[in-house]
Amino acid sequence: MEIIGIIVVVLVVAYFVSNNKKDKKVKVQAPVAKPQPKKPSVAELKKLTKNQLIELAEKKNLKVKKSGAKAAVISEIRDQL
């Protein structure tokens, strides 16, 4: 009878030890990389008017010369993004 009691105690201890090992495992997830905002292509920017380009630059807090040619505004926007 004592042997059965000892076996039960050993099984209970083994059960709790195995469960504690599972709980201590820490799952490490890889950091999620933030997707970089896509730079608009030159072709996409050429479709916009000069005023739209200047508005876009203001929304994104970019400094562009308003008096410059459309091509200059496009290149300034692309350089700053």
PyMOL Python script that loads the backbone (N, CA, C, O; Angstrom):
from pymol import cmd

cmd.read_pdbstr("""\
ATOM      1  N   MET A   1       0.814  -1.183   0.000  1.00  0.00           N
ATOM      2  CA  MET A   1       0.000   0.000   0.000  1.00  0.00           C
ATOM      3  C   MET A   1       0.869   1.262   0.000  1.00  0.00           C
ATOM      4  O   MET A   1       0.544   2.259  -0.645  1.00  0.00           O
ATOM      5  N   GLU A   2       1.978   1.192   0.738  1.00  0.00           N
ATOM      6  CA  GLU A   2       2.880   2.331   0.795  1.00  0.00           C
ATOM      7  C   GLU A   2       3.539   2.573  -0.561  1.00  0.00           C
ATOM      8  O   GLU A   2       3.825   3.714  -0.925  1.00  0.00           O
ATOM      9  N   ILE A   3       3.772   1.527  -1.283  1.00  0.00           N
ATOM     10  CA  ILE A   3       4.416   1.641  -2.595  1.00  0.00           C
ATOM     11  C   ILE A   3       3.496   2.390  -3.559  1.00  0.00           C
ATOM     12  O   ILE A   3       3.963   3.224  -4.334  1.00  0.00           O
ATOM     13  N   ILE A   4       2.213   2.104  -3.519  1.00  0.00           N
ATOM     14  CA  ILE A   4       1.249   2.784  -4.398  1.00  0.00           C
ATOM     15  C   ILE A   4       1.220   4.273  -4.048  1.00  0.00           C
ATOM     16  O   ILE A   4       1.157   5.109  -4.950  1.00  0.00           O
ATOM     17  N   GLY A   5       1.263   4.617  -2.783  1.00  0.00           N
ATOM     18  CA  GLY A   5       1.286   6.014  -2.343  1.00  0.00           C
ATOM     19  C   GLY A   5       2.528   6.727  -2.844  1.00  0.00           C
ATOM     20  O   GLY A   5       2.457   7.869  -3.296  1.00  0.00           O
ATOM     21  N   ILE A   6       3.669   6.051  -2.763  1.00  0.00           N
ATOM     22  CA  ILE A   6       4.926   6.640  -3.228  1.00  0.00           C
ATOM     23  C   ILE A   6       4.876   6.849  -4.741  1.00  0.00           C
ATOM     24  O   ILE A   6       5.322   7.884  -5.235  1.00  0.00           O
ATOM     25  N   ILE A   7       4.347   5.893  -5.469  1.00  0.00           N
ATOM     26  CA  ILE A   7       4.238   6.010  -6.936  1.00  0.00           C
ATOM     27  C   ILE A   7       3.333   7.177  -7.301  1.00  0.00           C
ATOM     28  O   ILE A   7       3.649   7.940  -8.213  1.00  0.00           O
ATOM     29  N   VAL A   8       2.216   7.326  -6.603  1.00  0.00           N
ATOM     30  CA  VAL A   8       1.289   8.436  -6.878  1.00  0.00           C
ATOM     31  C   VAL A   8       1.984   9.765  -6.613  1.00  0.00           C
ATOM     32  O   VAL A   8       1.855  10.695  -7.409  1.00  0.00           O
ATOM     33  N   VAL A   9       2.714   9.870  -5.513  1.00  0.00           N
ATOM     34  CA  VAL A   9       3.423  11.113  -5.185  1.00  0.00           C
ATOM     35  C   VAL A   9       4.463  11.425  -6.257  1.00  0.00           C
ATOM     36  O   VAL A   9       4.593  12.575  -6.676  1.00  0.00           O
ATOM     37  N   VAL A  10       5.197  10.422  -6.699  1.00  0.00           N
ATOM     38  CA  VAL A  10       6.213  10.625  -7.740  1.00  0.00           C
ATOM     39  C   VAL A  10       5.566  11.089  -9.038  1.00  0.00           C
ATOM     40  O   VAL A  10       6.088  11.985  -9.702  1.00  0.00           O
ATOM     41  N   LEU A  11       4.439  10.493  -9.405  1.00  0.00           N
ATOM     42  CA  LEU A  11       3.740  10.893 -10.633  1.00  0.00           C
ATOM     43  C   LEU A  11       3.217  12.330 -10.532  1.00  0.00           C
ATOM     44  O   LEU A  11       3.307  13.089 -11.497  1.00  0.00           O
ATOM     45  N   VAL A  12       2.677  12.703  -9.384  1.00  0.00           N
ATOM     46  CA  VAL A  12       2.166  14.064  -9.193  1.00  0.00           C
ATOM     47  C   VAL A  12       3.308  15.070  -9.281  1.00  0.00           C
ATOM     48  O   VAL A  12       3.172  16.103  -9.938  1.00  0.00           O
ATOM     49  N   VAL A  13       4.420  14.784  -8.631  1.00  0.00           N
ATOM     50  CA  VAL A  13       5.581  15.683  -8.681  1.00  0.00           C
ATOM     51  C   VAL A  13       6.093  15.792 -10.114  1.00  0.00           C
ATOM     52  O   VAL A  13       6.404  16.890 -10.577  1.00  0.00           O
ATOM     53  N   ALA A  14       6.184  14.678 -10.813  1.00  0.00           N
ATOM     54  CA  ALA A  14       6.654  14.694 -12.201  1.00  0.00           C
ATOM     55  C   ALA A  14       5.713  15.508 -13.077  1.00  0.00           C
ATOM     56  O   ALA A  14       6.169  16.217 -13.975  1.00  0.00           O
ATOM     57  N   TYR A  15       4.435  15.422 -12.838  1.00  0.00           N
ATOM     58  CA  TYR A  15       3.440  16.174 -13.610  1.00  0.00           C
ATOM     59  C   TYR A  15       3.642  17.675 -13.406  1.00  0.00           C
ATOM     60  O   TYR A  15       3.674  18.436 -14.373  1.00  0.00           O
ATOM     61  N   PHE A  16       3.778  18.099 -12.149  1.00  0.00           N
ATOM     62  CA  PHE A  16       3.943  19.525 -11.877  1.00  0.00           C
ATOM     63  C   PHE A  16       5.282  20.051 -12.386  1.00  0.00           C
ATOM     64  O   PHE A  16       5.354  21.193 -12.839  1.00  0.00           O
ATOM     65  N   VAL A  17       6.317  19.268 -12.325  1.00  0.00           N
ATOM     66  CA  VAL A  17       7.616  19.697 -12.841  1.00  0.00           C
ATOM     67  C   VAL A  17       7.554  19.878 -14.349  1.00  0.00           C
ATOM     68  O   VAL A  17       8.107  20.841 -14.879  1.00  0.00           O
ATOM     69  N   SER A  18       6.893  18.970 -15.041  1.00  0.00           N
ATOM     70  CA  SER A  18       6.804  19.090 -16.498  1.00  0.00           C
ATOM     71  C   SER A  18       5.943  20.279 -16.894  1.00  0.00           C
ATOM     72  O   SER A  18       6.236  20.937 -17.892  1.00  0.00           O
ATOM     73  N   ASN A  19       4.893  20.572 -16.144  1.00  0.00           N
ATOM     74  CA  ASN A  19       4.049  21.733 -16.452  1.00  0.00           C
ATOM     75  C   ASN A  19       4.776  23.041 -16.181  1.00  0.00           C
ATOM     76  O   ASN A  19       4.581  24.013 -16.910  1.00  0.00           O
ATOM     77  N   ASN A  20       5.601  23.085 -15.160  1.00  0.00           N
ATOM     78  CA  ASN A  20       6.357  24.301 -14.872  1.00  0.00           C
ATOM     79  C   ASN A  20       7.372  24.595 -15.966  1.00  0.00           C
ATOM     80  O   ASN A  20       7.617  25.761 -16.274  1.00  0.00           O
ATOM     81  N   LYS A  21       7.962  23.579 -16.554  1.00  0.00           N
ATOM     82  CA  LYS A  21       8.919  23.784 -17.636  1.00  0.00           C
ATOM     83  C   LYS A  21       8.232  24.369 -18.851  1.00  0.00           C
ATOM     84  O   LYS A  21       8.807  25.208 -19.544  1.00  0.00           O
ATOM     85  N   LYS A  22       7.008  23.938 -19.121  1.00  0.00           N
ATOM     86  CA  LYS A  22       6.266  24.461 -20.267  1.00  0.00           C
ATOM     87  C   LYS A  22       5.906  25.920 -20.052  1.00  0.00           C
ATOM     88  O   LYS A  22       5.941  26.709 -20.997  1.00  0.00           O
ATOM     89  N   ASP A  23       5.558  26.294 -18.825  1.00  0.00           N
ATOM     90  CA  ASP A  23       5.152  27.662 -18.538  1.00  0.00           C
ATOM     91  C   ASP A  23       6.321  28.632 -18.617  1.00  0.00           C
ATOM     92  O   ASP A  23       6.130  29.802 -18.949  1.00  0.00           O
ATOM     93  N   LYS A  24       7.523  28.167 -18.319  1.00  0.00           N
ATOM     94  CA  LYS A  24       8.681  29.038 -18.305  1.00  0.00           C
ATOM     95  C   LYS A  24       9.217  29.343 -19.689  1.00  0.00           C
ATOM     96  O   LYS A  24      10.014  30.267 -19.851  1.00  0.00           O
ATOM     97  N   LYS A  25       8.797  28.588 -20.686  1.00  0.00           N
ATOM     98  CA  LYS A  25       9.262  28.859 -22.038  1.00  0.00           C
ATOM     99  C   LYS A  25       8.635  30.161 -22.510  1.00  0.00           C
ATOM    100  O   LYS A  25       7.416  30.328 -22.475  1.00  0.00           O
ATOM    101  N   VAL A  26       9.469  31.063 -22.945  1.00  0.00           N
ATOM    102  CA  VAL A  26       9.003  32.359 -23.414  1.00  0.00           C
ATOM    103  C   VAL A  26       9.037  32.340 -24.927  1.00  0.00           C
ATOM    104  O   VAL A  26      10.063  32.056 -25.545  1.00  0.00           O
ATOM    105  N   LYS A  27       7.914  32.642 -25.497  1.00  0.00           N
ATOM    106  CA  LYS A  27       7.853  32.714 -26.957  1.00  0.00           C
ATOM    107  C   LYS A  27       8.300  34.096 -27.383  1.00  0.00           C
ATOM    108  O   LYS A  27       7.724  35.107 -26.979  1.00  0.00           O
ATOM    109  N   VAL A  28       9.325  34.125 -28.195  1.00  0.00           N
ATOM    110  CA  VAL A  28       9.851  35.382 -28.690  1.00  0.00           C
ATOM    111  C   VAL A  28       9.419  35.534 -30.134  1.00  0.00           C
ATOM    112  O   VAL A  28       9.702  34.692 -30.986  1.00  0.00           O
ATOM    113  N   GLN A  29       8.734  36.622 -30.379  1.00  0.00           N
ATOM    114  CA  GLN A  29       8.302  36.882 -31.746  1.00  0.00           C
ATOM    115  C   GLN A  29       9.282  37.848 -32.396  1.00  0.00           C
ATOM    116  O   GLN A  29       9.831  38.742 -31.753  1.00  0.00           O
ATOM    117  N   ALA A  30       9.477  37.641 -33.657  1.00  0.00           N
ATOM    118  CA  ALA A  30      10.351  38.529 -34.400  1.00  0.00           C
ATOM    119  C   ALA A  30       9.709  39.907 -34.455  1.00  0.00           C
ATOM    120  O   ALA A  30       8.493  40.016 -34.611  1.00  0.00           O
ATOM    121  N   PRO A  31      10.505  40.951 -34.330  1.00  0.00           N
ATOM    122  CA  PRO A  31       9.924  42.290 -34.392  1.00  0.00           C
ATOM    123  C   PRO A  31       9.300  42.531 -35.762  1.00  0.00           C
ATOM    124  O   PRO A  31       9.851  42.163 -36.800  1.00  0.00           O
ATOM    125  N   VAL A  32       8.166  43.143 -35.726  1.00  0.00           N
ATOM    126  CA  VAL A  32       7.452  43.421 -36.969  1.00  0.00           C
ATOM    127  C   VAL A  32       8.010  44.709 -37.549  1.00  0.00           C
ATOM    128  O   VAL A  32       7.950  45.767 -36.923  1.00  0.00           O
ATOM    129  N   ALA A  33       8.543  44.605 -38.730  1.00  0.00           N
ATOM    130  CA  ALA A  33       9.099  45.777 -39.382  1.00  0.00           C
ATOM    131  C   ALA A  33       7.978  46.636 -39.930  1.00  0.00           C
ATOM    132  O   ALA A  33       7.044  46.149 -40.567  1.00  0.00           O
ATOM    133  N   LYS A  34       8.097  47.928 -39.667  1.00  0.00           N
ATOM    134  CA  LYS A  34       7.090  48.837 -40.199  1.00  0.00           C
ATOM    135  C   LYS A  34       7.335  48.980 -41.698  1.00  0.00           C
ATOM    136  O   LYS A  34       8.462  49.214 -42.134  1.00  0.00           O
ATOM    137  N   PRO A  35       6.288  48.838 -42.463  1.00  0.00           N
ATOM    138  CA  PRO A  35       6.494  49.011 -43.901  1.00  0.00           C
ATOM    139  C   PRO A  35       6.842  50.459 -44.204  1.00  0.00           C
ATOM    140  O   PRO A  35       6.183  51.390 -43.743  1.00  0.00           O
ATOM    141  N   GLN A  36       7.880  50.618 -44.981  1.00  0.00           N
ATOM    142  CA  GLN A  36       8.289  51.957 -45.361  1.00  0.00           C
ATOM    143  C   GLN A  36       7.254  52.551 -46.307  1.00  0.00           C
ATOM    144  O   GLN A  36       6.785  51.881 -47.227  1.00  0.00           O
ATOM    145  N   PRO A  37       6.902  53.807 -46.076  1.00  0.00           N
ATOM    146  CA  PRO A  37       5.958  54.415 -46.999  1.00  0.00           C
ATOM    147  C   PRO A  37       6.569  54.464 -48.396  1.00  0.00           C
ATOM    148  O   PRO A  37       7.730  54.829 -48.582  1.00  0.00           O
ATOM    149  N   LYS A  38       5.763  54.092 -49.347  1.00  0.00           N
ATOM    150  CA  LYS A  38       6.249  54.004 -50.721  1.00  0.00           C
ATOM    151  C   LYS A  38       6.488  55.399 -51.276  1.00  0.00           C
ATOM    152  O   LYS A  38       5.629  56.277 -51.190  1.00  0.00           O
ATOM    153  N   LYS A  39       7.664  55.584 -51.842  1.00  0.00           N
ATOM    154  CA  LYS A  39       7.961  56.845 -52.502  1.00  0.00           C
ATOM    155  C   LYS A  39       7.176  56.913 -53.801  1.00  0.00           C
ATOM    156  O   LYS A  39       7.170  55.953 -54.572  1.00  0.00           O
ATOM    157  N   PRO A  40       6.526  58.012 -54.047  1.00  0.00           N
ATOM    158  CA  PRO A  40       5.846  58.114 -55.342  1.00  0.00           C
ATOM    159  C   PRO A  40       6.885  58.192 -56.456  1.00  0.00           C
ATOM    160  O   PRO A  40       7.916  58.852 -56.324  1.00  0.00           O
ATOM    161  N   SER A  41       6.594  57.519 -57.528  1.00  0.00           N
ATOM    162  CA  SER A  41       7.536  57.529 -58.651  1.00  0.00           C
ATOM    163  C   SER A  41       7.459  58.873 -59.373  1.00  0.00           C
ATOM    164  O   SER A  41       6.509  59.638 -59.202  1.00  0.00           O
ATOM    165  N   VAL A  42       8.469  59.136 -60.174  1.00  0.00           N
ATOM    166  CA  VAL A  42       8.498  60.376 -60.945  1.00  0.00           C
ATOM    167  C   VAL A  42       7.300  60.423 -61.891  1.00  0.00           C
ATOM    168  O   VAL A  42       6.711  61.485 -62.098  1.00  0.00           O
ATOM    169  N   ALA A  43       6.942  59.285 -62.457  1.00  0.00           N
ATOM    170  CA  ALA A  43       5.799  59.244 -63.374  1.00  0.00           C
ATOM    171  C   ALA A  43       4.507  59.606 -62.648  1.00  0.00           C
ATOM    172  O   ALA A  43       3.656  60.306 -63.198  1.00  0.00           O
ATOM    173  N   GLU A  44       4.359  59.121 -61.395  1.00  0.00           N
ATOM    174  CA  GLU A  44       3.160  59.456 -60.624  1.00  0.00           C
ATOM    175  C   GLU A  44       3.130  60.943 -60.285  1.00  0.00           C
ATOM    176  O   GLU A  44       2.069  61.567 -60.300  1.00  0.00           O
ATOM    177  N   LEU A  45       4.287  61.502 -59.982  1.00  0.00           N
ATOM    178  CA  LEU A  45       4.342  62.917 -59.645  1.00  0.00           C
ATOM    179  C   LEU A  45       4.108  63.797 -60.868  1.00  0.00           C
ATOM    180  O   LEU A  45       3.542  64.884 -60.754  1.00  0.00           O
ATOM    181  N   LYS A  46       4.543  63.330 -62.036  1.00  0.00           N
ATOM    182  CA  LYS A  46       4.340  64.118 -63.259  1.00  0.00           C
ATOM    183  C   LYS A  46       2.871  64.238 -63.632  1.00  0.00           C
ATOM    184  O   LYS A  46       2.484  65.162 -64.347  1.00  0.00           O
ATOM    185  N   LYS A  47       2.047  63.306 -63.150  1.00  0.00           N
ATOM    186  CA  LYS A  47       0.612  63.355 -63.431  1.00  0.00           C
ATOM    187  C   LYS A  47      -0.085  64.472 -62.663  1.00  0.00           C
ATOM    188  O   LYS A  47      -1.176  64.902 -63.036  1.00  0.00           O
ATOM    189  N   LEU A  48       0.545  64.938 -61.595  1.00  0.00           N
ATOM    190  CA  LEU A  48      -0.046  65.987 -60.781  1.00  0.00           C
ATOM    191  C   LEU A  48       0.306  67.356 -61.339  1.00  0.00           C
ATOM    192  O   LEU A  48       1.315  67.523 -62.024  1.00  0.00           O
ATOM    193  N   THR A  49      -0.543  68.332 -61.036  1.00  0.00           N
ATOM    194  CA  THR A  49      -0.222  69.703 -61.431  1.00  0.00           C
ATOM    195  C   THR A  49       0.785  70.272 -60.449  1.00  0.00           C
ATOM    196  O   THR A  49       1.027  69.697 -59.388  1.00  0.00           O
ATOM    197  N   LYS A  50       1.365  71.395 -60.808  1.00  0.00           N
ATOM    198  CA  LYS A  50       2.359  72.017 -59.937  1.00  0.00           C
ATOM    199  C   LYS A  50       1.714  72.396 -58.606  1.00  0.00           C
ATOM    200  O   LYS A  50       2.324  72.219 -57.551  1.00  0.00           O
ATOM    201  N   ASN A  51       0.482  72.918 -58.645  1.00  0.00           N
ATOM    202  CA  ASN A  51      -0.207  73.284 -57.402  1.00  0.00           C
ATOM    203  C   ASN A  51      -0.461  72.058 -56.534  1.00  0.00           C
ATOM    204  O   ASN A  51      -0.328  72.134 -55.313  1.00  0.00           O
ATOM    205  N   GLN A  52      -0.821  70.938 -57.137  1.00  0.00           N
ATOM    206  CA  GLN A  52      -1.039  69.707 -56.384  1.00  0.00           C
ATOM    207  C   GLN A  52       0.274  69.218 -55.763  1.00  0.00           C
ATOM    208  O   GLN A  52       0.285  68.706 -54.644  1.00  0.00           O
ATOM    209  N   LEU A  53       1.365  69.377 -56.489  1.00  0.00           N
ATOM    210  CA  LEU A  53       2.674  68.988 -55.964  1.00  0.00           C
ATOM    211  C   LEU A  53       3.052  69.834 -54.749  1.00  0.00           C
ATOM    212  O   LEU A  53       3.584  69.320 -53.765  1.00  0.00           O
ATOM    213  N   ILE A  54       2.774  71.123 -54.827  1.00  0.00           N
ATOM    214  CA  ILE A  54       3.080  72.017 -53.712  1.00  0.00           C
ATOM    215  C   ILE A  54       2.210  71.673 -52.509  1.00  0.00           C
ATOM    216  O   ILE A  54       2.688  71.699 -51.375  1.00  0.00           O
ATOM    217  N   GLU A  55       0.938  71.350 -52.740  1.00  0.00           N
ATOM    218  CA  GLU A  55       0.051  70.932 -51.646  1.00  0.00           C
ATOM    219  C   GLU A  55       0.550  69.630 -51.016  1.00  0.00           C
ATOM    220  O   GLU A  55       0.536  69.477 -49.794  1.00  0.00           O
ATOM    221  N   LEU A  56       0.987  68.702 -51.854  1.00  0.00           N
ATOM    222  CA  LEU A  56       1.530  67.440 -51.357  1.00  0.00           C
ATOM    223  C   LEU A  56       2.752  67.691 -50.480  1.00  0.00           C
ATOM    224  O   LEU A  56       2.897  67.086 -49.418  1.00  0.00           O
ATOM    225  N   ALA A  57       3.624  68.582 -50.926  1.00  0.00           N
ATOM    226  CA  ALA A  57       4.828  68.914 -50.163  1.00  0.00           C
ATOM    227  C   ALA A  57       4.453  69.553 -48.825  1.00  0.00           C
ATOM    228  O   ALA A  57       5.092  69.277 -47.810  1.00  0.00           O
ATOM    229  N   GLU A  58       3.436  70.392 -48.814  1.00  0.00           N
ATOM    230  CA  GLU A  58       3.010  71.036 -47.565  1.00  0.00           C
ATOM    231  C   GLU A  58       2.425  70.011 -46.596  1.00  0.00           C
ATOM    232  O   GLU A  58       2.674  70.082 -45.393  1.00  0.00           O
ATOM    233  N   LYS A  59       1.651  69.061 -47.114  1.00  0.00           N
ATOM    234  CA  LYS A  59       1.063  68.023 -46.258  1.00  0.00           C
ATOM    235  C   LYS A  59       2.141  67.169 -45.607  1.00  0.00           C
ATOM    236  O   LYS A  59       1.987  66.724 -44.469  1.00  0.00           O
ATOM    237  N   LYS A  60       3.228  66.941 -46.328  1.00  0.00           N
ATOM    238  CA  LYS A  60       4.306  66.081 -45.823  1.00  0.00           C
ATOM    239  C   LYS A  60       5.423  66.896 -45.183  1.00  0.00           C
ATOM    240  O   LYS A  60       6.492  66.366 -44.878  1.00  0.00           O
ATOM    241  N   ASN A  61       5.170  68.194 -44.981  1.00  0.00           N
ATOM    242  CA  ASN A  61       6.139  69.099 -44.349  1.00  0.00           C
ATOM    243  C   ASN A  61       7.474  69.105 -45.079  1.00  0.00           C
ATOM    244  O   ASN A  61       8.530  69.057 -44.448  1.00  0.00           O
ATOM    245  N   LEU A  62       7.430  69.164 -46.383  1.00  0.00           N
ATOM    246  CA  LEU A  62       8.634  69.244 -47.200  1.00  0.00           C
ATOM    247  C   LEU A  62       8.827  70.685 -47.650  1.00  0.00           C
ATOM    248  O   LEU A  62       7.857  71.417 -47.846  1.00  0.00           O
ATOM    249  N   LYS A  63      10.076  71.086 -47.811  1.00  0.00           N
ATOM    250  CA  LYS A  63      10.365  72.444 -48.252  1.00  0.00           C
ATOM    251  C   LYS A  63      10.703  72.410 -49.734  1.00  0.00           C
ATOM    252  O   LYS A  63      11.679  71.787 -50.154  1.00  0.00           O
ATOM    253  N   VAL A  64       9.880  73.088 -50.512  1.00  0.00           N
ATOM    254  CA  VAL A  64      10.119  73.184 -51.953  1.00  0.00           C
ATOM    255  C   VAL A  64       9.971  74.639 -52.373  1.00  0.00           C
ATOM    256  O   VAL A  64       9.241  75.410 -51.752  1.00  0.00           O
ATOM    257  N   LYS A  65      10.671  74.994 -53.431  1.00  0.00           N
ATOM    258  CA  LYS A  65      10.537  76.340 -53.983  1.00  0.00           C
ATOM    259  C   LYS A  65       9.270  76.394 -54.815  1.00  0.00           C
ATOM    260  O   LYS A  65       9.115  75.657 -55.788  1.00  0.00           O
ATOM    261  N   LYS A  66       8.377  77.265 -54.422  1.00  0.00           N
ATOM    262  CA  LYS A  66       7.122  77.398 -55.156  1.00  0.00           C
ATOM    263  C   LYS A  66       7.351  78.075 -56.504  1.00  0.00           C
ATOM    264  O   LYS A  66       6.573  77.888 -57.439  1.00  0.00           O
ATOM    265  N   SER A  67       8.416  78.858 -56.598  1.00  0.00           N
ATOM    266  CA  SER A  67       8.673  79.566 -57.841  1.00  0.00           C
ATOM    267  C   SER A  67       9.435  78.709 -58.862  1.00  0.00           C
ATOM    268  O   SER A  67       9.598  79.110 -60.014  1.00  0.00           O
ATOM    269  N   GLY A  68       9.893  77.542 -58.436  1.00  0.00           N
ATOM    270  CA  GLY A  68      10.656  76.681 -59.329  1.00  0.00           C
ATOM    271  C   GLY A  68       9.768  76.014 -60.369  1.00  0.00           C
ATOM    272  O   GLY A  68       8.542  76.012 -60.258  1.00  0.00           O
ATOM    273  N   ALA A  69      10.411  75.454 -61.376  1.00  0.00           N
ATOM    274  CA  ALA A  69       9.678  74.735 -62.425  1.00  0.00           C
ATOM    275  C   ALA A  69       9.093  73.450 -61.844  1.00  0.00           C
ATOM    276  O   ALA A  69       9.526  72.980 -60.792  1.00  0.00           O
ATOM    277  N   LYS A  70       8.119  72.898 -62.531  1.00  0.00           N
ATOM    278  CA  LYS A  70       7.463  71.672 -62.072  1.00  0.00           C
ATOM    279  C   LYS A  70       8.481  70.545 -61.893  1.00  0.00           C
ATOM    280  O   LYS A  70       8.416  69.791 -60.922  1.00  0.00           O
ATOM    281  N   ALA A  71       9.412  70.438 -62.824  1.00  0.00           N
ATOM    282  CA  ALA A  71      10.437  69.381 -62.741  1.00  0.00           C
ATOM    283  C   ALA A  71      11.311  69.578 -61.499  1.00  0.00           C
ATOM    284  O   ALA A  71      11.702  68.606 -60.852  1.00  0.00           O
ATOM    285  N   ALA A  72      11.613  70.826 -61.170  1.00  0.00           N
ATOM    286  CA  ALA A  72      12.421  71.106 -59.974  1.00  0.00           C
ATOM    287  C   ALA A  72      11.645  70.740 -58.713  1.00  0.00           C
ATOM    288  O   ALA A  72      12.219  70.196 -57.770  1.00  0.00           O
ATOM    289  N   VAL A  73      10.350  71.033 -58.689  1.00  0.00           N
ATOM    290  CA  VAL A  73       9.512  70.702 -57.538  1.00  0.00           C
ATOM    291  C   VAL A  73       9.457  69.188 -57.370  1.00  0.00           C
ATOM    292  O   VAL A  73       9.547  68.681 -56.252  1.00  0.00           O
ATOM    293  N   ILE A  74       9.310  68.467 -58.480  1.00  0.00           N
ATOM    294  CA  ILE A  74       9.270  67.003 -58.436  1.00  0.00           C
ATOM    295  C   ILE A  74      10.575  66.452 -57.880  1.00  0.00           C
ATOM    296  O   ILE A  74      10.557  65.574 -57.017  1.00  0.00           O
ATOM    297  N   SER A  75      11.700  66.953 -58.359  1.00  0.00           N
ATOM    298  CA  SER A  75      12.980  66.429 -57.887  1.00  0.00           C
ATOM    299  C   SER A  75      13.206  66.767 -56.412  1.00  0.00           C
ATOM    300  O   SER A  75      13.789  65.963 -55.685  1.00  0.00           O
ATOM    301  N   GLU A  76      12.756  67.941 -55.957  1.00  0.00           N
ATOM    302  CA  GLU A  76      12.893  68.295 -54.546  1.00  0.00           C
ATOM    303  C   GLU A  76      12.042  67.374 -53.664  1.00  0.00           C
ATOM    304  O   GLU A  76      12.473  66.956 -52.590  1.00  0.00           O
ATOM    305  N   ILE A  77      10.850  67.070 -54.126  1.00  0.00           N
ATOM    306  CA  ILE A  77       9.973  66.174 -53.367  1.00  0.00           C
ATOM    307  C   ILE A  77      10.600  64.793 -53.286  1.00  0.00           C
ATOM    308  O   ILE A  77      10.659  64.203 -52.207  1.00  0.00           O
ATOM    309  N   ARG A  78      11.072  64.270 -54.415  1.00  0.00           N
ATOM    310  CA  ARG A  78      11.693  62.935 -54.434  1.00  0.00           C
ATOM    311  C   ARG A  78      12.948  62.888 -53.544  1.00  0.00           C
ATOM    312  O   ARG A  78      13.191  61.882 -52.877  1.00  0.00           O
ATOM    313  N   ASP A  79      13.726  63.944 -53.531  1.00  0.00           N
ATOM    314  CA  ASP A  79      14.951  63.977 -52.720  1.00  0.00           C
ATOM    315  C   ASP A  79      14.632  63.968 -51.226  1.00  0.00           C
ATOM    316  O   ASP A  79      15.372  63.379 -50.437  1.00  0.00           O
ATOM    317  N   GLN A  80      13.545  64.612 -50.838  1.00  0.00           N
ATOM    318  CA  GLN A  80      13.215  64.723 -49.425  1.00  0.00           C
ATOM    319  C   GLN A  80      12.408  63.554 -48.877  1.00  0.00           C
ATOM    320  O   GLN A  80      12.270  63.418 -47.662  1.00  0.00           O
ATOM    321  N   LEU A  81      11.879  62.719 -49.744  1.00  0.00           N
ATOM    322  CA  LEU A  81      11.101  61.560 -49.270  1.00  0.00           C
ATOM    323  C   LEU A  81      11.988  60.372 -49.047  1.00  0.00           C
ATOM    324  O   LEU A  81      11.509  59.310 -48.650  1.00  0.00           O
TER     325      LEU A  81
END
""", "prot")
cmd.dss("prot")
cmd.show_as("cartoon", "prot")
cmd.util.cbc("prot")
cmd.orient("prot")
